[in-house]
Amino acid sequence: MKTRWMDAIKTEAASCGTEMPWERGARRRAMMTRRKSAELKIAAERARARIAVYAAV
């Protein structure tokens, strides 16, 4: 019983064609670029806020 169920799961998983974002390739590079861009924007905003605080002092 367990092996038949497990075989069915393995067959279904093998036939699945959905690409995940962490898979290698162009989609992965695009995802990493978006993430890095967002991190850089946040860092720039924090830097501007620190400069504004020090300028006010």
C-alpha positions as CSV (number, residue, x, y, z in Angstrom):
1,M,0.0,0.0,0.0
2,K,2.7,2.5,1.0
3,T,4.9,1.8,-2.0
4,R,2.0,2.2,-4.4
5,W,1.1,5.5,-2.9
6,M,4.8,6.6,-2.9
7,D,5.1,5.5,-6.6
8,A,2.1,7.6,-7.5
9,I,3.5,10.6,-5.7
10,K,6.9,10.2,-7.4
11,T,5.2,9.9,-10.8
12,E,3.1,13.0,-10.3
13,A,6.1,15.0,-9.1
14,A,8.2,13.9,-12.1
15,S,5.4,15.0,-14.5
16,C,5.0,18.5,-12.8
17,G,6.4,21.2,-15.2
18,T,6.1,24.2,-12.9
19,E,9.4,26.1,-12.7
20,M,10.3,27.3,-9.2
21,P,11.9,30.7,-8.8
22,W,15.1,29.3,-7.2
23,E,15.8,27.1,-10.2
24,R,18.9,28.0,-12.3
25,G,18.5,30.2,-15.3
26,A,17.2,33.5,-16.4
27,R,14.2,33.6,-14.1
28,R,16.5,33.0,-11.1
29,R,18.8,35.8,-12.2
30,A,15.9,38.2,-12.6
31,M,14.5,37.3,-9.2
32,M,18.0,37.9,-7.6
33,T,18.3,41.3,-9.4
34,R,14.9,42.4,-8.2
35,R,15.8,41.5,-4.6
36,K,19.2,43.2,-4.8
37,S,17.6,46.3,-6.3
38,A,15.0,46.5,-3.5
39,E,17.8,46.0,-0.9
40,L,19.8,48.9,-2.4
41,K,16.8,51.2,-2.4
42,I,16.2,50.5,1.3
43,A,19.8,51.1,2.1
44,A,19.8,54.4,0.2
45,E,16.7,55.6,2.0
46,R,18.3,54.7,5.4
47,A,21.5,56.6,4.5
48,R,19.5,59.6,3.5
49,A,17.6,59.5,6.8
50,R,20.9,59.3,8.7
51,I,22.3,62.2,6.8
52,A,19.2,64.3,7.5
53,V,19.4,63.5,11.2
54,Y,23.1,64.5,11.4
55,A,22.4,67.7,9.3
56,A,19.7,68.8,11.7
57,V,22.1,68.5,14.7
